């Protein structure tokens, strides 16, 4: 019941954040002296490949999906455009574990991670607006690492004597990422590929927990990475 209540609270927090951010996304055209600033909106949907770079666990990247909205600001005589976007991503990652403390059989424990990401991007015009180089910061609010199978909650994380699969769920909820990528297309349809890297330690909150980490004495450290391939339709 506690886990169900926690998941319900997370969903409500995500909904509130999405509604708050979408309220700032508008469509308009503004005049500025001798040139026109074109503001627009785009809808994004695509696939992700997610992983966490860490020395604490042995991980395997997992696939997921994303969807969101992008507000664009295009100043025709400049060599760049800017945008800010909100996206919701559902990702997965696998971490090595074992069914008992003495078992030598390795099993992959699959976790889900939901995240809301707000990015401000600079788009360098390589070939007008048909091909751009994209770079910028991204703020992220994410939920817990949720095991897909509740039957694995009492499994042991590989490499530890008593660390359970459910013990590493409560990760840091706020993170800062850097994003680099490229966008290509004609007219209202564009393809976008991005790579996100987490500058903050997504496992930092685990260090505040009273967890048994023998035989290791190292702190938990991890930086998330995410590849995303998406289609953007602009208005």
Residue pairs with C-beta under 8 A, 6 or more apart in sequence:
6 144
7 146
10 114
10 143
10 144
13 141
14 88
14 114
14 116
14 141
14 143
17 116
17 141
18 86
18 88
18 116
21 86
21 116
21 118
22 69
22 86
24 71
25 41
25 69
25 71
25 86
26 39
26 41
26 71
27 39
27 40
27 41
27 235
28 39
29 36
29 37
29 38
29 39
30 36
30 37
30 39
31 37
35 75
35 76
35 77
36 76
37 73
37 74
37 75
38 72
38 73
38 74
38 75
38 76
39 71
39 72
39 73
39 74
40 71
40 72
40 74
40 234
40 235
41 69
41 70
41 71
41 72
41 234
41 235
42 69
42 70
42 71
42 72
42 83
42 85
42 190
42 232
42 233
42 234
42 235
43 67
43 68
43 69
43 70
43 232
43 233
44 66
44 67
44 68
44 69
44 70
44 85
44 87
44 192
44 230
44 231
44 232
45 65
45 66
45 67
45 68
45 230
45 231
46 65
46 66
46 67
46 192
46 228
46 229
46 230
46 231
47 63
47 64
47 65
47 66
47 228
47 229
47 230
48 63
48 64
48 65
48 66
48 89
48 91
48 226
48 227
48 228
48 229
49 61
49 62
49 63
49 64
49 226
49 227
49 228
50 61
50 62
50 63
50 64
50 89
50 91
50 92
50 93
50 113
50 224
50 225
50 226
50 227
51 59
51 60
51 61
51 62
51 93
51 224
51 225
51 226
52 59
52 93
52 202
52 203
52 222
52 223
52 224
52 225
53 222
53 223
53 224
53 225
54 203
54 220
54 221
54 222
54 223
55 218
55 221
56 159
56 203
56 216
56 218
56 220
56 221
56 222
57 95
57 96
57 157
57 158
57 159
57 168
57 222
58 95
58 96
58 158
58 159
59 93
59 94
59 95
59 96
60 93
60 94
60 95
60 108
61 93
61 94
62 91
62 92
62 93
62 94
62 110
63 92
64 89
64 90
64 91
64 92
65 89
65 90
66 87
66 88
66 89
66 90
66 228
66 230
67 87
67 88
68 85
68 86
68 87
68 88
68 117
69 85
69 86
69 87
70 83
70 84
70 85
70 86
70 232
70 234
71 83
71 84
71 85
72 81
72 82
72 83
72 234
73 81
73 82
73 83
74 81
74 129
75 81
79 124
79 125
80 122
80 123
80 124
80 125
81 123
81 125
81 129
81 132
82 120
82 121
82 122
82 123
83 120
83 121
83 123
84 118
84 119
84 120
84 121
85 118
85 119
85 121
86 116
86 117
86 118
87 116
87 117
87 119
88 114
88 115
88 116
88 117
89 114
89 115
89 117
89 226
89 228
90 112
90 113
90 114
91 112
91 113
91 114
91 115
91 226
92 110
92 111
92 112
92 113
92 148
93 110
93 111
93 113
93 145
94 108
94 109
94 110
94 111
95 108
95 109
95 111
95 157
95 158
95 165
95 168
96 106
96 107
96 108
96 109
96 157
96 158
96 159
97 106
97 107
97 108
97 109
97 152
97 155
97 156
97 157
97 158
97 165
98 104
98 105
98 106
98 107
98 155
98 156
98 158
99 105
99 107
99 155
99 156
100 156
101 156
101 161
101 162
103 156
106 158
107 152
107 155
109 147
109 152
109 155
109 157
109 165
110 147
110 148
110 149
111 145
111 146
111 147
111 148
111 169
112 145
112 146
112 148
113 142
113 143
113 144
113 145
113 146
114 142
114 143
115 140
115 141
115 142
115 143
116 140
116 141
116 142
117 138
117 139
117 140
117 177
117 196
118 138
118 139
118 140
119 136
119 137
119 138
119 139
119 179
120 136
120 137
120 138
121 134
121 135
121 136
121 179
122 134
122 135
122 136
123 132
123 133
123 134
123 183
124 132
124 133
124 134
124 135
125 131
125 132
126 132
126 133
130 184
130 185
130 186
131 182
131 183
131 184
132 182
132 183
132 184
133 180
133 181
133 182
134 179
134 180
134 181
134 182
134 183
134 192
134 194
135 178
135 179
135 180
135 181
136 178
136 179
137 176
137 177
137 178
137 179
138 176
138 177
138 178
138 179
138 196
139 174
139 175
139 176
139 177
140 174
140 175
140 176
140 177
140 198
141 173
141 174
142 171
142 173
142 175
142 202
143 173
144 169
144 170
144 171
145 168
145 169
145 171
146 169
147 153
147 165
147 166
147 169
152 165
153 164
153 165
153 166
154 164
154 165
154 166
155 164
155 165
156 162
156 163
156 164
156 165
157 163
157 164
157 165
157 167
157 168
159 216
160 212
160 213
160 214
160 215
160 216
161 212
161 214
161 215
162 212
162 214
163 211
163 212
163 213
167 206
167 209
167 211
168 203
168 206
168 220
170 205
170 206
170 209
171 202
171 203
171 205
171 206
172 200
172 201
172 202
172 203
172 204
172 205
173 205
174 200
175 198
175 199
175 200
175 202
175 224
176 198
176 199
176 200
177 196
177 197
177 198
177 199
177 224
177 226
178 196
178 197
178 199
179 194
179 195
179 196
180 194
180 195
181 192
181 193
181 194
181 195
181 228
182 192
182 193
183 190
183 191
183 192
183 232
184 190
184 191
184 192
185 191
185 232
188 233
188 234
188 235
189 231
189 232
189 233
189 234
190 231
190 232
190 234
191 229
191 230
191 231
191 232
192 228
192 229
192 230
192 231
192 232
193 227
193 228
193 229
193 230
194 227
194 228
194 230
195 225
195 226
195 227
195 228
196 224
196 225
196 226
196 228
197 223
197 224
197 225
198 222
198 223
198 224
198 225
199 223
200 223
201 220
201 221
201 222
201 223
202 222
202 223
202 224
203 220
203 221
203 222
204 220
204 221
206 220
207 219
207 220
